């Protein structure tokens, strides 16, 4: 009976979705964010380009969000105090609180009320960011290079004599996870478990056509991760140590710097942001190179170009496609009125392809000068781990090209994940010869 009910519900939901798409197509002269189609999943940029050309800030009925695809506006929204990240302040918060209560998600509700810095406006944002930044100084991150190289080498040693390897499973996933776990002082033996939890968690964030089961899986993973950090932090209170978690424990004990729940949120944010994104940068970047053979051959002979190529990969196939901001108060922006709490989807992917920001933006070109992208965000929330991600991916590409002279993509059309926020592959098998 339950099964029949949920099939009927799905049928009705898809029918309603299709009706909205048809209506929107008529209303917006053919422009629509139809995120369920294969075309969109394979090439969302075409849609973002048409949205920008129609209206740089376009309300999409399918997502109930105002999408911002023009670089100038995207940067302004990420930088300007009139746009906020703290969803607790707006009417949407009550809906979320009710959802958490109804689902019996006490831990999630607790964390919603005590979010990580990613979801905080000043002054709380600046208070926590300052603490976290101590763990990400350029000097410290650069000092990790030999350690990162060792991790890459050990991943590649394992596949060295094989005919093929999976770039995602064998290198792009473990590398950033091992590095962030080391920085945070998490036990190595927990690696598989927290990687599984973070993958499950992301299914519920920006997933396309997310099912009830996926939402449950994501909530379970979220709560398991918070409980995991709670246990780690409590057992380490007496001897905090010198790693990232140790420093947070000391900061919490000094008082008024961050509370214990903010600490859990910070650990969760670092763990997820610290590896899920870099995995996608390496995977998306390598796939793009395979589709631009001449540039790949040039790169293999000219390693000094790798850093610029990575910036172009970030611009062209960003791991994070969008982020959300809310109108802090009733406001007029670009000659249009918005109510307090209006949510905007700042389209990183769309802004990166704005022809006013980059010439021939739909062309992948590792030789491009002055690459303009917001793939690490912009303004006060700009990514804290950008230099770490750049170093990890540079060493990954250098090491692969050093070791393997002939590389060939086994599946020329790998399946992109179905997610509006995170873009990447589950697997990317590569033939070695
Ligand atoms: C290619 C890899 C990465 C990409 C594409 C990426 C992307 C981003 C983006 C777009 C934001 C801004 C979100 C917003 O404004 O709403 C952000 C923030 C953040 N990222 Fe990353 N990230 C990457 C790697 C990392 C790594 C390796 C770490 C840590 C080890 C990290 C930690 C953070 C943190 C803590 C924030 C929040 C900053 C704040 O709210 O002030 N990221 N990242």
Boltz pocket constraint, residues with backbone or C-beta under 6 A from the ligand:
constraints:
  - pocket:
      binder: B
      contacts: [[A, 78], [A, 117], [A, 118], [A, 119], [A, 129], [A, 180], [A, 269], [A, 270], [A, 273], [A, 274], [A, 275], [A, 277], [A, 278], [A, 281], [A, 318], [A, 319], [A, 320], [A, 323], [A, 324], [A, 374], [A, 375], [A, 376], [A, 377], [A, 378], [A, 380], [A, 381], [A, 382], [A, 383], [A, 384], [A, 385], [A, 386], [A, 388], [A, 389]]
      max_distance: 6.0
